């Protein structure tokens, strides 16, 4: 009798627990989680391994992440070595054949587009430089359109029964995104040619798209923390040829930017790096809205 009651309770619990239908998508970063949701709609269940307040270079391959990869139908990440410290370990320990390199369930976004700053040879003396190119491609909306197409094609390949749905979702996304790009480029016209100091090379694609000019970095080399001697040199450089603003991401230490701003009277601008990086940046389009709004406010 007791076993029968336990079985009934178990069945009732199954009835009320949520059912996650469709493809399981493991996104390394919030931007790819947002894009997967936009293209996949209710046909996918999306999990983001990181938040907008984490440095994705330095993530631990936790057991909980391994378990998520083990169940995934698709793994989508930036690639170009951005997750080199933890993604290969996740894939190896999860041992999920569907999401290994070369399989349809493995999609590296940066590898779908032309990358900036590709290096033929890299050594440790250069700092945290990615030989495959700058991986922060989500900050160029035109490259995002190419990646969206690649993602839709991959979803079709994995889940051909919903081909028409994914194609319609892609078409809707491309129309909305195209309209948004037109609006952003009109709004951001005053930013063209503006010279800026950045904390890290994570704004490379954004600046290239908007026609802004990076004149210095707070990091002495990519990935190395700003040091007093380097900041002093930047102070002298800014005295001779001041930039218009100092940019840093919401997850980065703001103290070096604030120090340089105090020494030079140059405005600092904290920008949301990805979806969730500010209260307003709730999705991909609001993310760009917020970034451009903050840049224009600093220019004024």
N, C-alpha and C positions, 0 to 999 in steps of 0.2 A: 504493500500500500504506500509506504514511504517513497519507494522508487517511482511509483506512478505519479505521486504528487510533485516530486522533483521534476519529472519529465514535463508535466503540465506547466509548471512555473517556467521552465526553460523555453518552452514553446511560446508562452506569453511574452517573455523578454525578447525573443527573436522578432515577435510581431511588432513591438513598439520601438526597437532599435532602428536607427536610420540605415537605409540601404544605399551603398555607394555604387551606383550603376555606372557603366561606361568605363572608359580608359582611366588608368591611374597614371597621373603625370607628376614626376618629381622635378621641380624647378630649383636650380641652385640659387637663383636670386629672385627678388620680388618682381623685377621687370619682366622676367620670362614667365613667372606665374601669372601675371596680369595679361600678357599676350596670349598665353595658352587658354586662359578663361575666355578671352575675347573671341578667339577662333574656335575653340572647342565647345563653348556654350555648356549646355546641360549634358553633353555627351562625355564630358571629362570630369574627373575629380582631381583637383590640383593641390599639391603641397609645396610650399616654399621652404627650402632648407635654411635660409637666412632671412634676416630682417634688414630694414634700411639703416639700422644703427649698429651694424656689424661691419668689420673690415673683412671682406670675403677672401682676402689673401690668407687669413689666419683663422680658419675654422677647424675644429676638431672632428675627426671621423667617429662620432658618437654611435653607440649601438642603436639608438633610436633612428638615426639616419640610415644606417645599414639596413634595418628592418624595412624602412620605406622604399629604399632602392630595390630590395629583394622582391617587393610586390609591384614595382612599377612596370608599366607598358612603354613608357617614354621618359627618358631623362633629357632635359633641355637645360643647358648651361651657357655661359658666355664663351668658354673655351679660350683658345690662344694662351694657354698656360695660367689663366687667372686662378683656377681652382687646383693647380698642380699639387699643392700641399695636402689635399684631402680627397678630391674626387677619385683619383685612381685607386686609393685605398678602399673607398666605399664600394666601387665597382668590383674590386677583387674579392672583398669579404662577402658582399651580397651574393656573388656567383649567379647572377641573373643573366642567362644567355640572351635575353631579348634586348638588353640595354648596353651591351658591350660595344666598344668601338668597331665601326664597320657594319653594325646592324641597324635596321630601321628605327629602333627605339633609342638610338644615341644621336642627339642633335646638338652640335656646338654652334651657337649663333654667330660668333665672330668669323667662323670659317665659311659662312655663306656669303660674305661680302668682302670687298676690297678693304684691306686694313692699312692704317697709317703706321709709320714708324717700324716697319719690318726690318729686322737686323739679320745679316748673313752670319754673323758670329757674335756670340755673347759670352762674357766671362764675369766673374763675381766683382771685379773692380768697377763694373758699370752700375752696380746696385741691382735693384729688383726690376731688371729690364726683361721684357718678354720678346724672345726671338721671333715668335710668330706674328708680332705686331701688337699695337695697343689694343687691349681687349674690351675697352669701355664703349662698345659700338652702339649701345642703346641710347646714347645721347646725341645721335644723329637721326632725326625722324625719317630721312630718306632711306637710310640703310635699314631702318626698322620695317619699311614696306617690303623690302627684299626678303628680310628674315620672316616676316609674316607669311609670305608666299611659300617659302621653304617649309615652314611649320605646317601650313595647311596641306601641302603635298605629302608630308610625312604622316600626318593624321590619316589621310586618305589611304596611304600605303598600309598602315597598321590596321585600320578599321574601314575597309572598303564598303561595308554595308551602309555607312553614313556619308558617302562621298558627296552627295548633293547638299547635305546639311553643311558640311565643312566649306564647300565652295560658296554657298550663300553667306555664311558667316564671314568668309574672307572678303567677299564683295562688299558687304556692309562695312567692314572694318576699313577697307581701302577708300571707300567714299568718305567716311567720316574723317579719316586720317589725312586724306588729300585736302579736304576743306580746312582742317586744322593747320596744316603746313602753310597754306596760303595766308591764313590769318596771322600765324606767328611771324612769317617773314615780313609782312607789312608792319606789324607792331615793332619788330626788332630792327628795322632799318637804321635807326639812330645808333645802334651798337656797332655797326660796321667800322672797322679800323680802330676801335677802342683797345687800348693797351692794358693788360692785366697781369698781376702776379697770381700764381696758383699755388696751392699747397702741394698737390700731386698732379700727375699727368692724366687724372681721370676726366678732365674737361676737354681733352684734346679734340674729340669729334664735335662737341658742341661749339667750341671756338672756331673750328674749321668751317662748320656749317654757317655760322652767323658772320663770319668774316672778321672776328675779333683776333687780337694778337697777344700771344703769351710772350712776355719779355723776361720773366724770371720765375723760379720755383722756390718755395720755402724749404723744401727738401734739398739738401746738397747733392744727393743722388736719389733716383727713384726708390722709395721704400725705406730710406734712412731718415730718422727723426731730424727735424731742424736743429742746428747747433748754433751756439752763440757767435762763433766766428763767422759762420756763413750769413747769419742774420745781420751782423754788423756790416758785411760787404754789401748786402742788399740795401741797407740804410743809406750807404754812400751812393750806390747806384741810383736809388730813388731821388736822392738830393740833386743829382746831376740831370736825371731824366725821369721824372715821376710818372708812374702808371696812374690809371684812373681809378682802379679798385683792386682789392686783394680778395681772391675767392678761396673758399674752403668748403668742404662738404659737411653735412650735418653730423656725420659720425667721427669726424676728425677733431683732434685737439685744437681748440681755437686760440690758445695762448700765443703761439708764434705769430699768427696773423694779427692779433690784438696788439702785441708788442710793436710790430713793424708799423701798424697804423698809428700808434701813439707817437712813434718817433718821426713819422713822415706826414701825418695828417691826411693819409689816403684812406678812403672808406673801405671797411671790410664788408663782405657779403657772404653770409652763410646760405648755401644752396642745398635743397634736398637732392641727394644723389640718385635716389630711385623711389619707386612707389612706396609710400609710407614714411618718407623722410621728413615730412612736415604734416601739420594738421590738414592742410588743403590738398596735398599731393596724394589723393586717395586712389588714383588710377593713372594710366599712362598720359592721357590728354591733360588732366589737372596737374600732373607733374611738370609738363612743359609750360603750361600756363603760369605756374608758380615760379619756375626758374626765370622765365622771361620777364615777369612782373618785378621780381626782385632785382634783376640786372638793370632794368629801366629806372627803377626807383633810386638805385645807387648812382646812376648816371646823372639824374636830375639834382 
